[in-house]
Every structure is written in C-alpha cells, then in structure tokens.
Amino acid sequence: NRVETIPHSMGRRIDKAKLVSIAAELDKTEDTERILPVEFIEPEINTEELSTLMFRDTLGSMSTYFSTSTVNNKNRGENIRLASAKIFNTILAPEQEFSFNGIVGPRTEEKGYKQAHVYVAGEVVDGIGGGICQVSTTLYNAVLFSDLEVTERMNHMFTVGYVPLGRDAAVSYGGPDFKFKNSTDWPVKIVGSVSPSNKITFAIKGT
C-alpha cells in the first residue's frame, strides 16, 4: 500500500564512432585532454512533473445514502463508518489487486462492529457487521465508473434499495469478496467520506 517516487536523473549518450576516433587520436599523444561530445538526455518525465500528474483526475465516483432512524439502522451506520475508514486513502500500484475482505478484515465486536440485519440462507437475520455490503457496493459502482477491471464480485440473494438493480456487491469475511485490479498505467487512490447526513461516497483518483 505504498508507491515510491524515484528521483529522476539525466541520461548521457555519446556517438560510438566519435568516441573511437577520439580514442585513436589520444593513443598517439601524451598528456592530452579532450572534452568528450556527450549529449545529456532529459527524462521523459521528471520528479516535479510526476508530482503534478499523480492522482490528478477523478476516474469515477459513487454515493449512496443510509438511514439511522432505528436501532438497527444506527448500528448499520456505525458499521458503514468503520469499514469505510479502513478503505479510504488506499493506494494501488498498476496491476495491484484490491480485496475488500483483505483490507477491511474480520468484522468482530472487538473491532467495534455492531449487530444489524444481514442476509443468510434466504432469511434476514441479525449479524455482526450488518450493513457493510453498502460499503462494498458503493465502492463497486465507483470502480465500474472508473473502468477498472473487476476480478471478483457476487450479488446479494435479495435486491438492495441503495443502488439500481444488478449493481450490488455482497461481501462476507471468509465468504464472498469484492476484488478489482488497478488496470491503469498509473497508481490509483481510493478516497471518500461518510458525511454527518449519512451519505457515503467513494472516488477513484488516478491519472
């Protein structure tokens, strides 16, 4: 989850025929100094330019909303905030794969997750971490709009109300995961926020 910028350096080049000719001349003399006709080559991109290009563009974004009107919904909101915070500012190098379960980790009471409704075996039951599928779904839509390569995604057994039909991404630790790959030539960063008005937003910043 780190991208390092290596400072640029100038390239150098000399014509081989000229170098052979100069070496032949110097071979006939002693204590003679010659300035070699070296050309300096500017890098295609330097450190300063790189800093202005990195994470310059918003490739895609998505927002969804949740309610905190009941105890269940308040718990969902807490779970959404916890899981989202784990993802914000994640950086992916080109070809690096993102795993929702790998980044967010286990959803346990010790980590602060609360009981809320989840789908299990065709039923709605209470489970620790209920609601975080809205996090994976919101991120999934931002990834779709960014035209990145989705490598693993599963829909829910029931429809969800916070995105259009067919655009959800179910997750469960030890079970279904949501994964995508940075299929661009530049690093990308996942940014976002969860607002006091219960709006969750993800955006993919790249170049």
Phi, psi and omega in degrees: 000033176227142173237122183255134176265120178271123181304143182287159174221152180285142173271160178227144183213144175220141180292124186297320181296319178296320180295319178297317181297316180295319179298322179294320177296314182293334180293340182265356184231171175234151177051044179247134180250134177232139173277121181284138181283069182275134174261135176264135186249120176290139175294153179300327177216135180256176186300319182294316179296321181299318182295331179277339182270332185294127179055037185285326191244148169272111183283326179186158180208163179204143175231144171225169184235150176225162183254153173233033188280341180234172178299316178300315182292324176297319177295318175303315181299319178297318179296320179298316181294319180296311183293320181297319182299330178292333187266326185305136178072015171292134179248135177240126173287163176306134180075357178285142183258138176263135174238121180301310180295326179292322181279314184283323179080187181297144177260100185232162177296326180297331179272001176100000182284149185243167178284134175203170185295137174223162176265123177221122174050043176081010180231158173262116181229169176276139178208152179294128178090010179304137178107342185285351173295338174292329176293309180297324180291316179297317178295319179304316180293322176297322179293318178301313181291341177274353180062035174271164185276115176276125184253341176205129179197136178231142178276165175285161176286335174244165176285157175242156188263356187263355174218161176300156181306131176088005182242030178258164179219106181279142177223151175204128183295126186086358180229227181301139179236161170245122182228146172212163183243143172285096184266023175257175180270000182234159173298151174236153179234136176267115179242165179171189181198158168237114189276161175300337180270017173069041175247124177255130183230135170236141174223145177256116179260130180207208180224000000 
